[in-house]
Amino acid sequence: MDALARKASSSGSKEITSALTIFGADGLQRLRIDLAYDGTPFAGWARQPGQRTVQGDVEDALMRVARLPAVRLTVAGRTDAGVHAARQVAHVDIPDEVPLGGLARRLNGVLDRAVRILGIGPAPVGFDARFSALSRRYNYRISDAPYGADPLRRHDTLAWPRPLDPAVMRLAALALLGEHDFAAFCRRREGATTVRTLLRLDVRRGPDGVLVADVEADAFCHSMVRALVGALVGVGEGRQPPGWIPQMLARAVRSPGVTVLPAHGLTLVEVRYPPDADLAARAEVTRAVRVSPTLSG
């Protein structure tokens, strides 16, 4: 292990190279990690130089507890700065000889309380936390009460200054369901598609009076959930008519009229996977490039 540690430390910024590279393809076990975190103190999930991130904290804790020179986590959904997770999923490849008994307890013992490991264990054959996923589901919480957000929920609930009509928002959301090019609601990235399949977009007022937008898709592009809910907020407060939503969708161009809501109201609540026997096949399907319905005819 000392030789491996010297090899990793000598590579500087390459220290976080995949365990597959450092340890070779043999003698590895893939672990599934279920975790939750308060995104408030983090600059998002993905490791960034000079920034505190969820990935950085968890990888550092794993290296410390398992005495590994480097590890690399693969995650189901790379949440942005300030976004929370009630049920995030990741995987990691580590040497077979690392004992798994009490690993979750030991990780929670060194991690900041803003991150909790809910479970960790051997992953099924073919499991990939990112590519095997069928869908990701988020909740966005909005309080339109005159006093703002409950102080005990201020870190995961947006205070909105004007009354909102969830019934109108729910009606407008119907136009967004299904497979579309969501370019009007995404930040474009070079070479990346904005075609997604939106499985669910429901807006309800809970018993506490807070509006919860429940959003599920096969995947999301950058800032998509916050833009979708922001557009619905424009309808819900009467600033835009319901027909404005399908108009924006059809234009497939990012509009300044679409408000991207703050990150802190958003929480990843579920990642769904197929049965174990279908994990590898699902990963292959997901890796295929999505083509816009307008381009495919």
C-alpha positions as CSV (number, residue, x, y, z in Angstrom):
1,M,0.0,0.0,0.0
2,D,2.9,2.4,0.7
3,A,4.1,2.0,-2.9
4,L,0.5,2.8,-4.1
5,A,0.3,5.8,-1.9
6,R,3.6,7.1,-3.3
7,K,2.3,6.6,-6.8
8,A,-0.9,8.5,-6.1
9,S,0.7,11.4,-4.2
10,S,3.3,11.9,-6.9
11,S,0.6,12.7,-9.5
12,G,-0.5,15.9,-7.9
13,S,-3.9,16.9,-9.2
14,K,-4.3,13.3,-10.6
15,E,-4.5,12.0,-7.1
16,I,-8.3,11.4,-7.5
17,T,-7.8,9.2,-10.5
18,S,-10.2,6.3,-10.7
19,A,-9.5,3.4,-8.4
20,L,-9.7,1.2,-11.6
21,T,-6.6,3.0,-12.8
22,I,-4.6,2.8,-9.6
23,F,-5.5,-0.7,-8.5
24,G,-6.0,-2.3,-11.9
25,A,-9.2,-4.1,-13.1
26,D,-8.7,-7.2,-10.8
27,G,-9.3,-7.4,-7.1
28,L,-11.9,-4.7,-7.0
29,Q,-15.4,-4.6,-5.4
30,R,-18.0,-2.1,-6.4
31,L,-20.0,-0.5,-3.5
32,R,-23.3,1.2,-3.7
33,I,-23.5,4.2,-1.3
34,D,-26.8,5.8,-0.3
35,L,-26.4,9.2,1.3
36,A,-28.1,12.4,2.3
37,Y,-26.8,15.9,2.8
38,D,-27.7,19.5,3.5
39,G,-26.3,21.4,0.5
40,T,-26.0,24.7,2.3
41,P,-22.3,24.7,3.0
42,F,-21.2,23.0,-0.2
43,A,-20.3,24.3,-3.7
44,G,-22.3,21.5,-5.2
45,W,-21.6,17.7,-5.5
46,A,-18.7,17.7,-7.9
47,R,-15.2,18.1,-6.6
48,Q,-13.7,21.5,-7.5
49,P,-10.3,23.0,-6.7
50,G,-10.4,25.3,-3.7
51,Q,-14.1,24.6,-3.0
52,R,-15.8,22.5,-0.4
53,T,-18.0,19.9,-2.2
54,V,-20.0,16.8,-1.1
55,Q,-17.9,14.6,-3.4
56,G,-14.7,15.9,-1.9
57,D,-15.9,15.4,1.7
58,V,-17.1,11.8,1.1
59,E,-14.0,10.8,-1.0
60,D,-11.7,12.2,1.6
61,A,-13.5,10.4,4.4
62,L,-13.4,7.2,2.5
63,M,-9.7,7.5,1.8
64,R,-9.1,8.2,5.5
65,V,-11.3,5.4,6.9
66,A,-10.3,2.7,4.3
67,R,-6.7,3.9,4.1
68,L,-6.7,4.3,0.4
69,P,-4.5,6.7,-1.6
70,A,-7.3,7.7,-3.9
71,V,-11.0,7.0,-4.7
72,R,-13.5,8.3,-7.3
73,L,-17.2,8.4,-6.7
74,T,-19.7,8.2,-9.5
75,V,-23.1,9.8,-8.5
76,A,-26.6,9.5,-9.8
77,G,-27.3,13.3,-9.9
78,R,-24.6,16.0,-9.7
79,T,-26.5,18.5,-7.6
80,D,-25.6,22.2,-7.9
81,A,-24.3,24.5,-5.1
82,G,-26.9,24.7,-2.3
83,V,-29.1,21.9,-3.5
84,H,-29.9,19.2,-0.9
85,A,-30.4,15.4,-1.1
86,A,-32.6,13.2,1.0
87,R,-31.6,10.1,-1.0
88,Q,-28.6,10.4,-3.3
89,V,-26.9,7.3,-4.7
90,A,-23.3,6.8,-5.7
91,H,-20.9,4.0,-6.4
92,V,-17.2,3.5,-5.8
93,D,-14.7,0.8,-6.8
94,I,-12.3,-0.2,-4.0
95,P,-9.9,-3.2,-3.3
96,D,-11.5,-6.4,-2.2
97,E,-9.4,-6.5,0.9
98,V,-11.1,-3.4,2.4
99,P,-13.4,-4.6,5.2
100,L,-17.0,-3.5,4.9
101,G,-18.1,-4.2,8.5
102,G,-19.0,-1.0,10.2
103,L,-17.9,1.1,7.2
104,A,-21.0,3.3,7.2
105,R,-20.6,4.0,11.0
106,R,-16.9,4.8,10.6
107,L,-17.6,7.2,7.7
108,N,-20.3,9.0,9.6
109,G,-17.9,9.3,12.5
110,V,-15.4,11.4,10.4
111,L,-17.9,13.2,8.1
112,D,-19.4,16.6,9.0
113,R,-23.0,16.2,10.1
114,A,-24.1,18.0,6.9
115,V,-23.5,14.6,5.2
116,R,-24.8,11.2,6.4
117,I,-24.1,7.8,4.9
118,L,-27.5,6.0,5.0
119,G,-26.1,2.7,3.7
120,I,-23.1,1.2,2.0
121,G,-22.6,-2.3,0.6
122,P,-21.7,-4.5,-2.4
123,A,-23.5,-3.3,-5.6
124,P,-25.3,-5.8,-7.8
125,V,-23.5,-6.9,-11.0
126,G,-23.9,-4.3,-13.7
127,F,-24.8,-1.5,-11.3
128,D,-23.8,2.1,-12.3
129,A,-25.1,4.8,-10.0
130,R,-25.4,7.2,-12.9
131,F,-26.2,5.2,-16.1
132,S,-28.3,2.5,-14.5
133,A,-30.8,4.9,-13.1
134,L,-34.3,5.0,-14.5
135,S,-35.2,8.4,-13.1
136,R,-34.4,11.1,-10.6
137,R,-37.0,12.8,-8.5
138,Y,-36.8,16.2,-6.9
139,N,-39.0,18.3,-4.6
140,Y,-39.0,22.1,-4.7
141,R,-40.6,23.7,-1.6
142,I,-42.1,27.2,-1.7
143,S,-43.8,29.1,1.1
144,D,-46.0,32.0,0.0
145,A,-47.2,32.8,3.5
146,P,-47.1,36.5,4.5
147,Y,-44.4,35.7,7.1
148,G,-42.1,33.8,4.7
149,A,-40.6,30.4,5.4
150,D,-40.8,28.5,8.7
151,P,-37.5,29.4,10.4
152,L,-36.9,25.7,11.0
153,R,-37.2,24.9,7.3
154,R,-35.6,28.1,5.9
155,H,-32.6,26.1,4.5
156,D,-34.8,24.0,2.2
157,T,-37.8,26.2,1.6
158,L,-38.0,29.3,-0.6
159,A,-40.0,32.3,0.7
160,W,-42.1,33.8,-2.1
161,P,-43.5,37.3,-1.6
162,R,-46.8,36.9,-3.6
163,P,-49.6,34.4,-3.3
164,L,-49.5,31.4,-5.7
165,D,-52.3,29.3,-7.2
166,P,-51.1,25.6,-7.2
167,A,-54.1,24.5,-9.3
168,V,-53.2,26.9,-12.1
169,M,-49.5,25.8,-11.9
170,R,-50.5,22.1,-12.0
171,L,-52.6,22.7,-15.1
172,A,-49.8,24.6,-16.9
173,A,-47.4,21.8,-16.1
174,L,-49.3,19.3,-18.2
175,A,-47.8,20.7,-21.3
176,L,-44.3,19.9,-20.1
177,L,-44.8,16.1,-19.6
178,G,-43.3,13.6,-21.9
179,E,-40.2,13.8,-24.1
180,H,-39.2,17.2,-25.3
181,D,-36.3,19.4,-26.1
182,F,-36.1,21.4,-22.9
183,A,-33.6,24.0,-24.2
184,A,-35.8,26.8,-23.0
185,F,-35.3,25.6,-19.4
186,C,-31.7,24.5,-19.5
187,R,-28.3,26.1,-19.6
188,R,-26.7,24.8,-22.8
189,R,-23.4,23.0,-22.6
190,E,-21.3,22.4,-25.6
191,G,-22.0,19.0,-27.1
192,A,-24.7,18.1,-24.6
193,T,-28.3,17.4,-25.6
194,T,-31.3,19.1,-23.9
195,V,-33.8,16.3,-24.8
196,R,-35.3,14.8,-21.7
197,T,-38.4,12.8,-20.7
198,L,-40.4,14.5,-18.0
199,L,-42.3,11.8,-16.1
200,R,-43.9,13.9,-13.4
201,L,-44.5,17.6,-12.6
202,D,-47.1,18.1,-9.9
203,V,-47.7,21.1,-7.6
204,R,-49.6,20.6,-4.4
205,R,-50.0,22.6,-1.2
206,G,-49.1,20.5,1.8
207,P,-50.8,20.4,5.2
208,D,-48.4,23.1,6.4
209,G,-49.4,25.4,3.6
210,V,-46.1,25.0,1.7
211,L,-46.3,24.4,-2.1
212,V,-44.3,21.4,-3.1
213,A,-43.4,20.9,-6.8
214,D,-42.8,17.1,-7.3
215,V,-40.6,16.7,-10.4
216,E,-39.3,13.4,-12.0
217,A,-37.5,12.8,-15.2
218,D,-35.1,10.2,-16.7
219,A,-32.4,12.9,-16.2
220,F,-32.1,16.6,-15.9
221,C,-29.9,19.2,-17.6
222,H,-28.2,22.0,-15.7
223,S,-30.7,24.2,-13.7
224,M,-33.7,22.5,-15.4
225,V,-35.8,21.8,-12.3
226,R,-35.3,25.3,-10.9
227,A,-36.2,26.8,-14.3
228,L,-39.3,24.6,-14.8
229,V,-40.7,25.5,-11.3
230,G,-39.7,29.1,-11.8
231,A,-41.8,29.3,-15.0
232,L,-44.7,27.7,-13.2
233,V,-44.4,30.3,-10.4
234,G,-44.8,33.1,-13.1
235,V,-48.1,31.4,-14.0
236,G,-49.1,30.7,-10.4
237,E,-48.8,34.4,-9.4
238,G,-50.7,35.6,-12.5
239,R,-47.7,37.2,-14.2
240,Q,-48.0,34.8,-17.2
241,P,-51.0,33.0,-18.7
242,P,-50.9,29.1,-18.7
243,G,-50.4,29.1,-22.5
244,W,-47.1,30.8,-22.0
245,I,-45.5,27.5,-20.8
246,P,-46.0,25.5,-24.1
247,Q,-44.9,28.6,-26.1
248,M,-41.6,28.7,-24.2
249,L,-41.1,25.0,-24.7
250,A,-41.8,25.2,-28.4
251,R,-39.2,28.0,-28.9
252,A,-36.4,25.7,-27.5
253,V,-34.4,28.8,-26.7
254,R,-33.5,30.0,-23.2
255,S,-35.8,33.0,-22.4
256,P,-35.0,35.8,-19.9
257,G,-38.7,35.5,-18.9
258,V,-38.0,32.1,-17.3
259,T,-36.9,32.7,-13.7
260,V,-34.4,30.2,-12.3
261,L,-35.3,29.8,-8.7
262,P,-32.7,29.8,-5.9
263,A,-31.0,26.4,-5.2
264,H,-31.9,26.0,-1.5
265,G,-35.5,25.1,-2.1
266,L,-34.5,22.0,-4.1
267,T,-34.0,18.5,-2.7
268,L,-33.2,15.2,-4.5
269,V,-35.6,12.8,-2.9
270,E,-35.4,9.6,-5.0
271,V,-33.3,7.8,-7.6
272,R,-35.1,4.8,-9.2
273,Y,-33.3,1.7,-10.7
274,P,-34.6,-1.3,-12.6
275,P,-34.4,-4.9,-11.2
276,D,-30.8,-6.1,-10.8
277,A,-31.0,-8.3,-13.9
278,D,-31.7,-5.2,-16.0
279,L,-29.1,-2.9,-14.6
280,A,-26.4,-3.4,-17.2
281,A,-28.9,-3.1,-20.1
282,R,-30.3,0.1,-18.7
283,A,-26.8,1.6,-18.5
284,E,-26.2,0.8,-22.2
285,V,-29.5,2.5,-23.1
286,T,-28.7,5.6,-21.1
287,R,-25.3,6.0,-22.7
288,A,-27.0,6.3,-26.1
289,V,-27.2,9.8,-27.3
290,R,-30.7,11.3,-27.0
291,V,-32.0,12.8,-30.2
292,S,-34.6,15.6,-30.3
293,P,-38.0,14.5,-31.5
294,T,-38.0,17.3,-34.1
295,L,-34.7,15.9,-35.5
296,S,-35.8,12.3,-35.5
297,G,-38.9,13.1,-37.4
